[in-house]
């Protein structure tokens, strides 16, 4: 296993925001979006916006689609398409 793969495999989700900030170049924004979706996965839609900012399943689906498009673009840039 490569060093970077090892780090990714054992890194707690709580550190992802900081790592995204270090990488920068919009990665931090999409890392935050992924973390919000992770919260949604564990807390379900939250109509009171207490545990998760995703108010509906539809808003979560929208965010997932945006995130998948960005990941697809990044993979194409790196030659993985």
MARBA-3410 file (N, C-alpha, C, O; in Angstrom, 1 decimal):
81
0.8,-1.2,0.0,0.0,0.0,0.0,0.9,1.2,0.0,1.8,1.3,0.8 ~ 0.6,2.2,-0.9,1.4,3.4,-1.0,1.1,4.3,0.3,0.1,4.1,0.9 ~ 2.0,5.1,0.6,1.9,6.0,1.8,0.7,6.8,1.8,0.0,6.9,2.9 ~ 0.3,7.4,0.7,-0.9,8.3,0.7,-2.1,7.4,0.9,-3.1,7.8,1.5 ~ -2.2,6.2,0.3,-3.3,5.3,0.5,-3.5,4.9,1.9,-4.6,4.8,2.4
-2.3,4.7,2.6,-2.4,4.3,4.0,-3.0,5.5,4.9,-3.8,5.3,5.7 ~ -2.5,6.7,4.5,-3.0,7.8,5.3,-4.5,8.0,5.1,-5.3,8.2,6.0 ~ -5.0,7.8,3.8,-6.4,7.9,3.6,-7.2,6.9,4.3,-8.3,7.1,4.8 ~ -6.7,5.7,4.3,-7.4,4.5,4.9,-7.6,4.7,6.4,-8.6,4.3,7.0 ~ -6.6,5.3,7.1,-6.7,5.4,8.6,-7.1,6.8,9.1,-7.3,7.0,10.3
-7.2,7.8,8.2,-7.5,9.1,8.6,-8.9,9.2,9.1,-9.9,8.8,8.4 ~ -9.1,9.8,10.3,-10.5,10.0,10.8,-11.2,11.1,10.0,-10.5,12.0,9.6 ~ -12.5,10.9,9.9,-13.3,11.9,9.1,-13.1,13.3,9.7,-13.3,14.3,9.0 ~ -12.9,13.4,11.0,-12.7,14.7,11.6,-11.5,15.5,11.1,-11.5,16.7,11.3 ~ -10.6,14.9,10.5,-9.4,15.6,10.0,-9.5,16.0,8.5,-8.7,16.7,8.0
-10.6,15.4,7.9,-10.7,15.7,6.4,-10.8,17.2,6.1,-10.3,17.6,5.1 ~ -11.5,17.9,6.9,-11.7,19.4,6.7,-10.3,20.0,6.7,-10.0,20.8,5.8 ~ -9.5,19.7,7.6,-8.2,20.3,7.7,-7.3,19.9,6.5,-6.6,20.8,6.0 ~ -7.4,18.7,6.1,-6.6,18.2,5.0,-7.1,18.9,3.7,-6.2,19.3,2.9 ~ -8.4,19.1,3.5,-8.9,19.8,2.4,-8.4,21.2,2.3,-8.2,21.8,1.3
-8.3,21.9,3.5,-7.8,23.2,3.6,-6.4,23.3,3.1,-6.0,24.2,2.5 ~ -5.6,22.3,3.5,-4.2,22.3,3.1,-4.0,22.1,1.6,-3.2,22.8,1.0 ~ -4.8,21.2,1.1,-4.8,21.0,-0.4,-5.3,22.2,-1.1,-4.7,22.6,-2.2 ~ -6.3,22.8,-0.6,-6.9,24.0,-1.3,-7.4,23.8,-2.7,-7.9,22.6,-3.0 ~ -7.4,24.8,-3.5,-7.9,24.7,-4.9,-9.3,24.1,-5.0,-9.5,23.1,-5.8
-10.2,24.6,-4.3,-11.6,24.2,-4.2,-11.8,22.8,-3.5,-12.9,22.5,-3.2 ~ -10.8,22.1,-3.3,-10.9,20.8,-2.6,-11.5,21.0,-1.3,-12.3,20.1,-0.8 ~ -11.2,22.0,-0.6,-11.7,22.3,0.7,-13.2,22.5,0.7,-14.0,22.0,1.6 ~ -13.7,23.1,-0.3,-15.2,23.4,-0.4,-15.9,22.0,-0.7,-16.9,21.8,0.0 ~ -15.4,21.2,-1.5,-16.0,19.9,-1.8,-15.8,18.9,-0.7,-16.6,18.0,-0.5
-14.7,19.1,0.1,-14.6,18.2,1.3,-15.6,18.6,2.3,-16.2,17.7,2.9 ~ -15.9,19.9,2.5,-17.0,20.3,3.4,-18.3,19.7,2.9,-19.1,19.3,3.8 ~ -18.6,19.8,1.6,-19.8,19.2,1.1,-19.9,17.7,1.4,-21.0,17.2,1.8 ~ -18.8,17.0,1.2,-18.8,15.6,1.5,-19.1,15.3,3.0,-19.8,14.3,3.3 ~ -18.5,16.1,3.8,-18.7,15.9,5.3,-20.1,16.2,5.7,-20.7,15.6,6.5
-20.8,17.2,5.0,-22.2,17.5,5.3,-23.0,16.3,4.9,-24.0,15.9,5.5 ~ -22.7,15.7,3.7,-23.4,14.5,3.3,-23.2,13.3,4.2,-24.1,12.5,4.4 ~ -22.0,13.2,4.7,-21.7,12.2,5.7,-22.6,12.3,6.9,-23.1,11.4,7.5 ~ -22.7,13.6,7.4,-23.6,13.9,8.5,-25.0,13.5,8.2,-25.8,12.9,9.0 ~ -25.5,13.8,7.0,-26.8,13.5,6.5,-27.0,12.0,6.6,-28.1,11.5,7.0
-26.0,11.2,6.1,-26.1,9.8,6.1,-26.4,9.2,7.5,-27.2,8.2,7.7 ~ -25.8,9.8,8.5,-26.0,9.3,9.9,-27.2,9.9,10.6,-27.7,9.3,11.6 ~ -27.7,11.1,10.2,-28.8,11.8,10.9,-30.1,11.9,10.1,-31.1,12.3,10.7 ~ -30.1,11.5,8.8,-31.2,11.6,8.0,-31.6,13.1,7.8,-31.0,14.0,8.4 ~ -32.7,13.4,7.0,-33.1,14.7,6.8,-33.5,15.4,8.1,-34.0,14.7,9.0
-33.1,16.6,8.3,-33.3,17.3,9.5,-34.1,18.6,9.3,-33.6,19.6,8.9 ~ -35.5,18.5,9.4,-36.3,19.6,9.1,-36.1,20.8,10.0,-36.5,21.9,9.6 ~ -35.5,20.6,11.1,-35.2,21.7,12.0,-33.8,22.3,11.9,-33.4,23.2,12.5 ~ -33.0,21.6,11.0,-31.6,22.1,10.8,-30.8,22.1,12.0,-30.0,23.1,12.3 ~ -30.9,21.1,12.8,-30.2,21.0,14.1,-29.0,20.1,13.9,-27.8,20.5,14.3
-29.2,18.9,13.4,-28.1,17.9,13.3,-27.5,17.9,11.9,-26.3,17.5,11.8 ~ -28.2,18.3,10.9,-27.7,18.2,9.6,-28.3,19.4,8.7,-29.5,19.6,8.8 ~ -27.5,20.0,7.9,-28.1,21.1,7.1,-28.9,20.7,5.9,-29.5,21.5,5.2 ~ -29.0,19.4,5.6,-29.8,18.9,4.5,-31.2,18.8,5.0,-31.6,17.9,5.8 ~ -32.1,19.7,4.6,-33.5,19.7,5.1,-34.3,18.6,4.5,-35.3,18.2,5.1
-34.0,18.2,3.3,-34.8,17.2,2.6,-34.0,16.2,1.9,-32.8,16.5,1.7 ~ -34.6,15.1,1.5,-33.8,14.1,0.7,-33.4,14.7,-0.7,-32.4,14.4,-1.2 ~ -34.3,15.6,-1.2,-34.0,16.2,-2.5,-32.8,17.1,-2.4,-32.0,17.1,-3.4 ~ -32.6,17.9,-1.3,-31.4,18.7,-1.2,-30.2,17.9,-1.1,-29.1,18.2,-1.6 ~ -30.3,16.7,-0.4,-29.1,15.8,-0.3,-28.8,15.2,-1.7,-27.6,15.1,-2.0
-29.8,14.8,-2.4,-29.6,14.3,-3.8,-28.9,15.3,-4.7,-27.9,15.0,-5.4 ~ -29.3,16.6,-4.6,-28.7,17.6,-5.4,-27.2,17.8,-5.0,-26.4,17.8,-5.9 ~ -26.9,17.8,-3.7,-25.5,17.9,-3.3,-24.7,16.7,-3.7,-23.5,16.8,-4.1 ~ -25.3,15.5,-3.7,-24.6,14.3,-4.2,-24.2,14.4,-5.6,-23.1,14.1,-6.1 ~ -25.2,14.9,-6.4,-25.0,15.0,-7.9,-23.8,16.0,-8.1,-23.0,15.8,-9.0
-23.8,17.1,-7.4,-22.8,18.1,-7.6,-21.4,17.5,-7.3,-20.5,17.7,-8.0 ~ -21.4,16.8,-6.1,-20.1,16.2,-5.7,-19.6,15.2,-6.7,-18.4,15.1,-7.0 ~ -20.5,14.4,-7.2,-20.1,13.4,-8.2,-19.6,14.0,-9.5,-18.6,13.5,-10.1 ~ -20.2,15.1,-9.9,-19.7,15.8,-11.1,-18.3,16.3,-10.9,-17.5,16.2,-11.8 ~ -18.1,16.9,-9.7,-16.7,17.4,-9.4,-15.7,16.3,-9.4,-14.6,16.4,-9.9
-16.0,15.2,-8.7,-15.1,14.0,-8.7,-14.8,13.5,-10.1,-13.7,13.2,-10.4 ~ -15.9,13.4,-10.9,-15.7,13.0,-12.3,-14.7,13.9,-13.0,-13.9,13.5,-13.8 ~ -14.9,15.2,-12.9,-14.0,16.2,-13.5,-12.6,16.1,-13.1,-11.7,16.1,-13.9 ~ -12.4,15.9,-11.8,-11.1,15.7,-11.2,-10.4,14.5,-11.7,-9.2,14.5,-12.0 ~ -11.2,13.4,-11.8,-10.6,12.1,-12.4,-10.2,12.3,-13.8,-9.2,11.8,-14.2
-11.0,13.0,-14.6,-10.7,13.2,-16.0,-9.4,14.0,-16.1,-8.6,13.7,-17.0 ~ -9.3,15.1,-15.3,-8.1,15.9,-15.3,-6.8,15.1,-15.0,-5.7,15.3,-15.5 ~ -7.0,14.0,-14.2,-5.8,13.2,-13.8,-5.7,12.0,-14.7,-4.8,11.2,-14.5 ~ -6.5,11.9,-15.7,-6.4,10.8,-16.7,-7.0,9.5,-16.3,-6.6,8.5,-16.8 ~ -8.0,9.5,-15.4,-8.7,8.3,-15.0,-10.0,8.1,-15.6,-10.8,7.3,-15.1
-10.3,8.8,-16.7,-11.7,8.6,-17.3,-11.6,7.5,-18.4,-12.7,7.3,-19.0
END
